[in-house]
Amino acid sequence: MNVPEGRLVHSRVVAEPRDPLAAALDRSLTGYAVFEPQETLLLDAGGHGIVTFRDGVPEQAYYTGTDRGGPSALADLGMPGPYHVELVALDDAALDQIGDHAELAVPPGMPAERLAGDPALAASTRRAAPADRETETPADDDGPDRSDAGAVEAFLDDEAKIDAIKQQARAEAKRRAEEWGFD
Amino acid sequence: MVEAFAVASGKGGTGKTTSTLALGMALAEEYDVTVVDADTGMANMLFHAGLADVETTLHDVLAADASVEAATYERFGMTVVPCGTSLDDFRDADPTRLRAVVADLAAETDILLLDSAAALDSRSAVLPIVLADRVIVVLQPTIPALSDALKVQEYATSYGTDVAGLLFNKVHDDDAIDEIAAKTEQYFDGPTLATVPASEAAREARRAGRPLLAHAPSSPPATSFRRAATRIDVRDRGSEAVADRFRSAVIPDSP
């Protein structure tokens, strides 16, 4: 996905991808977010994810590390943070230049479900979506989109990624034990 | 004292408090059970256990304003130790005192269930996992919940706490849970204790201020929680050994 340069709204390191998704919705961002996982060892090839927004609602997603788009890109990005995130604002015409790619499209609430695990944020995002956006099965307050099972299984089949998540957590636990004064 | 379990999940909204009280009630049929709201930053248990109006809570104990006995309540066949909701009380509460409180409670009960914080980002959030013998991981079949559950396990085992098992909660019919649970188990040191179906009953119980097993004892989720309790192979560690371990746990007295 080639994205035009725009106006940088913010650039920061966040512990979880929820914050930038909520910020994009709050400010009705038209533009895109670039997610760069800090722990690149978790990724097959390193890289970053891009999610585009129109009026705060996600439209398309792409992950450079695996060259996959749409829900698969979200699955590739779905891992513990921290992430370095840039939010970039574009005008409508500039966003239109990116084009409409069916293979990159994501339903409005899916990034909040899959990246942030936040059904409430997903529900708010769906409410903000225009009526002509492809409808998705609304999740209830408790759970993910019902179409998630395949993505979850794909995640569980990626032994290297899970091993990396565990290694990262162990390193973090050890580091914090020192910070917190645990023996 | 037989064993202390931390009921944990890296993420909020998995139904940890509902699970803690449900497992507590089920285990109370055989054991003397004490449940503690160890999520000192976000009190929840008092609303689930009909204790919203009580005066003395764990916060007062941690602030050294009350004895442990004053903050324990006999409810639903268990001993319940709720946390308060006042932010001032929370500021005054010294989380490192939790160790001493847990040691006192451990001496008086068979099974201690510590309802833990839905985060791993501070010492007080991680402390219940450090203090417990084993952790029961509550999760939903989603990618963020699974990756957080993996983190909980790695933190726990890094701090010498084993995994008793996994509790899949709020499971929907089309979640392909059997396949997902089987794949998940490969990465965890404990078995799947149960898969608990999503149900309005849990929400209704919370609204009624009663634990699920008291409010809807024959509902499908209640049945699953009881099954989970039977699958926990409770290990008798000997009461003195456990109490001693808490007293000499790895946490220093002052922050």
Interface residues (C-beta under 8 A of the other chain):
Chain A: A15 A75 G78 M79 P80 E113 R114 L115 A116 G117 P119 D140 D142 G143 P144 R146 D148 A149 G150 A151 V152 E153 F155 L156 D157 I162 I165 K166 A169 R170 E172 A173 K174 R176 A177 W180 G181 F182 D183
Chain B: K11 G13 D121 R123 V126 V130 Q140 P141 T142 I143 P144 A145 L146 S147 D148 L150 K151 Q153 E154 Y155 T157 S158 Y159 K170 H172 D174 D175 A176 E179 I180 K183 T184 Q186 Y187 A198 V250 I251 P252 P255
